[in-house]
Amino acid sequence: MAIYVIRRNTNDEVAIINPDTGEQISQWWKMIYLNAKPTEYYGVKNHDNKYAIFHINNPNEPISQWYMKLA
């Protein structure tokens, strides 16, 4: 599994980036939540302050519903 980094843009949004290739892995979000260990899943907070979980291979479709907070 690749090691990814989180980058912030000038609009104060964050995205997951592959540091080896520079490829953007996720969309730009208000916040991204990653596990301390490498994983294929990550949580995001959108600009409506709702949360969802995504799989690293499908950054355009959440695998959970959108919630008001993560458990």
TANOR-V176723 format. One record per run of one state. SS is the DSSP state (alpha for helix, beta for strand, coil for the rest). FROM is the first residue (numbers start at 1). LEN is the number of residues. If there is no record, write none. Layout:
ss & from & len
SS & FROM & LEN
SS & FROM & LEN
//
This chain:
ss & from & len
coil & 1 & 3
beta & 4 & 5
coil & 9 & 5
beta & 14 & 5
coil & 19 & 5
beta & 24 & 1
coil & 25 & 4
beta & 29 & 1
coil & 30 & 1
beta & 31 & 3
coil & 34 & 7
beta & 41 & 5
coil & 46 & 5
beta & 51 & 5
coil & 56 & 2
beta & 58 & 1
coil & 59 & 8
beta & 67 & 1
coil & 68 & 4
//
